[in-house]
Structures are given as structure tokens and as C-alpha cells.
Amino acid sequence: MNSNQIGLLLAQPYYVVDILPARVPEGSEGQYFVVEQYYLKAPKIDGLHEKFTDILLT
């Protein structure tokens, strides 16, 4: 996928899916980064981001 295709996709309506149950307060000590690291390192979800990307871009 090239940048022109991505630009065309982003010009269309889209949804943002937030995995956190609540907004992390501004100035927090980085709770979100702990969650991000968990999901990046969790072996049980290897390849999950590719599946989400495929779903979102189709």
C-alpha cells in the first residue's frame, strides 16, 4: 500500500477504536505505556495488529 492509497482511505469516514475503558488523564505517569507494552509483547496476540489492519483497510 502506498501513501496515495493511504491518503485516499484516510479521506473517507473512519472510526477510532480505543482499547482503554477510560481516558488516561493528561500528565499521568504513563499508564497507557504499560498497556501498550503489554499488547506489544503478549505472545498470544502475535499478528493481531495485521489482522486489525486488514479489517480496517477493507
C-alpha positions in Angstrom: 0.0 0.0 0.0 1.5 3.3 -1.0 1.0 6.8 0.6 -1.6 7.8 -2.1 -3.8 4.8 -1.2 -3.5 5.6 2.5 -4.4 9.2 1.9 -7.5 8.2 -0.1 -8.5 5.8 2.7 -8.0 8.5 5.4 -10.1 11.0 3.4 -13.1 8.6 3.9 -15.1 8.4 7.1 -13.4 6.2 9.7 -13.7 5.0 13.3 -11.2 5.1 16.1 -11.3 2.1 18.3 -9.9 2.7 21.8 -8.9 -0.3 23.8 -8.8 1.5 27.2 -12.0 1.7 29.2 -11.4 5.3 30.2 -9.4 8.3 29.1 -5.9 8.4 30.6 -5.6 11.8 32.3 -3.2 14.3 30.8 0.0 14.5 32.8 -0.4 10.9 34.1 2.6 8.8 34.9 2.3 6.8 31.7 -0.3 4.2 32.5 -1.0 3.9 28.8 2.5 2.9 28.0 2.2 0.0 30.3 -0.9 -1.2 28.4 0.9 -0.6 25.1 3.9 -2.6 26.1 1.7 -5.4 27.3 -0.1 -5.7 24.0 3.1 -5.3 22.0 4.8 -8.1 23.9 1.9 -10.5 24.6 2.7 -13.7 22.6 -0.9 -14.8 22.4 -1.8 -11.9 20.1 1.1 -12.2 17.6 0.0 -10.9 14.3 -3.2 -9.4 15.7 -2.3 -5.9 14.5 -2.0 -7.2 10.9 -5.5 -8.7 11.3 -6.9 -5.4 12.6 -5.2 -3.5 9.8 -6.6 -5.9 7.2 -10.1 -5.5 8.6 -9.8 -1.7 8.9 -8.5 -1.2 5.4 -11.0 -3.4 3.6 
